[in-house]
Amino acid sequence: MTTPVCTSARPAGASTASTRPASAGPASASTSQFTAYVRSKGPTLLRTARSLTPNPADAEDLLQTALTKTYLAWDRIDDHRALDGYVRRTLVNTRTSQWRKRRVDEFSTDELPEPAAAGPDLVEQQVQRDALLRAIARLPPRQRAMVVLRYYEDMSEVQTAEALGVSVGTVKSAVSRALGKLRDDPELELSVA
């Protein structure tokens, strides 16, 4: 999880004079107060921003905008104990403004758009994976171990033999028998069809 995005006292690209709070002389007191506030409350405010928008990058942008607005209004905020509420309200108002500005144009046409290219059916893939795992679980323990090491752990036949303390020929024959059992498994035949 990233920490809040606004750690500098002023927004990027802004001049010191335009962003300095009005009543601050050298701006160091207000800047340090603001920086301390962002460091202490940033993670909490980022969680709030993430609850307002599904994309984490958009949430960070939203928080950055709200913190910039808060910094610019820092000296106008009478009660700094109420900053959390102020920033949250700024987050919500900024998100609402963004949502309202987003414009979606719809055009009626005589032809339907092309259907999206059919990708892999994720549900079917999960069904096949579950069936395969159940079929592997039905293998004898030694064959199951060899299949898992060879195909799930991506070990070579030599590495599998060393890991199990058997010969390479034993691994080859046991894996061959296990694959034959998996090919003949009725549940796998149904899920592939």
N, C-alpha and C positions, 0 to 999 in steps of 0.2 A: 504494500500500500504506500503510495507516495504521500508525502507531507504537503501541506498547502503550497500553492503556487506563488503567492505573493509574499516574498520575504524582503523585498526592497521596499523602501518607504514611498516611492513614487512609481507611477505606471511607466512602463518602457516608452521611451521616446518623448516624454513630457519634460518640460523645463522645470527647474527648481522653483522659479517664481510663480508659475501658474498652478503648481500643486501644493505649495506650502500652505499650511493652515493659516488663516488670516491673522490671528492674534499671536502667533509664535514669532519670536525674534529670529533666532538662528534655526528654528525648526527641529532642533535636536531633541527637545523634550517631547514634543508631539510625535516625532518620528520614532523615538525609542518606546513610547507608550504603545503606539500602533504596532510596532514590530513585536513587542512583548505579547500583545493581545493575539496577534496572528499566530505566533509560535505556540501559545498555550491553547488556543481554541481552534486552531486550524483543522486538526483531524476530525473534530466533532462537526465543524461546519462543512467539511468535505463530505462526510456521511450524509448530511442533510442535502447537499447539492446532488449527491448520487441518487438520493431518493426522488429527486425531482426530474431527473433525466436518465434514460437507460444507458447512455453511452458514457463511460468513465472520462473520456477526453472532453466531452461536452460539459460534464459536471465540473471538471477542473476549470474550464473556460468560464462557466457560470460563476464559480466561486471567485475567480480572479476579477471578474467584472463587479461583483458585489463588494469585494474588498476595496477595489479602486474607488467605487462610489462612497464607501464608508470612510476611506482616507480623506477624500475631498470634503466630506461633511464632518470630519473629526471634531473640530472646534465648535460646530453648531450643535453637537449632541450634548445636552445639558447633563444628563445622568449617565456616566460611563458604566454604571452597574447594569444598565439596560442595553448594553451593546449587543448581547447575544440576540435579543429580540429584534433589534434594529437590523442586524445583518441578516437574520432569517427572513424578515419581512422584505428586505432588499433582494434576497435570493428568489423569493416567491414572485415578487413584482417583476424582476428582470426576466425570469422564466416565462411568466405570463405574457410579457411584452414580446419576447422572442416567438412564442407560440402564435400570438395574434398577427405578427408581421409575416409569418410564414404563409405563403399563398400557394394554393394548389389549383392550377387551372385544369378544368376538365373540358374536353372537346368531344362532341358526339361525331361519330363516323358511321359510314355505311358498312364498313368492313370491321370485323373483329381483329384485334391485334394477334400476331402469331403467338401460339402457346409457348410457354417457357420450355426450354429443352428439358426433357425428362431426365432427371438425375437418378442416382441410386435410391431405391426405396429403403429408408433407414429402418423402418419397422421390420421389413423382411430380412435385412441384414442382422438385426438383433435376434430375430427368431432363429435364423440359421446359426448364429454364434451360440445361442443358448442350447440348441440341439447338439451342436458339436461338443460343447463342454459336458453335457450329460452323457454323450456317447463315450467321451474320453474317461469320464468317471466310472463307466462300466467296464473298462479294460482292467486286466489283472494289474496289481500294484507295480510290478517290475516293468511291464510294457508301458503303463501309464507314465512312469518316471522317465523312461527313455524317450517317449514321444514328447513329453513336456520339455526335457532338456534339449532335444534336437530341434523342435519346431517353435516352441515358445521362447526358450532361452537362446536359440540360434547357435547352439554349440555344434562343433563338428563331431563326426563319429568317434574320432580319437579322444576329444575332450570329454564326450559323454562316457566313453569306456573308462577313462581315468577317474571321472567323478564317481562312477558306480563301482569301480574296482572289478571290471569284467573285461573280456577281450573285445577287440573291435568287431570280430566275426559275430560274437554274441549280440552286440548292439545292432548290427546289420540284420540279422535274422529276426530278432525280437521286434524291431521297428517294422520290418516287412510284414510280419504276422499281425501286428497291431494295425497297420494301415489297411490290411485285408479285412480285418474285423470292422474297421470304421467304414470301409466301402460297402460292406454288407449290412450295416446297421439300418434297420427299417425306418427309424425316426429320421435319419439323415437323408434317406431316399425320398421321404415324403416332403422334407423341407426344401430339397433342391428342385423338386418337380413343380 
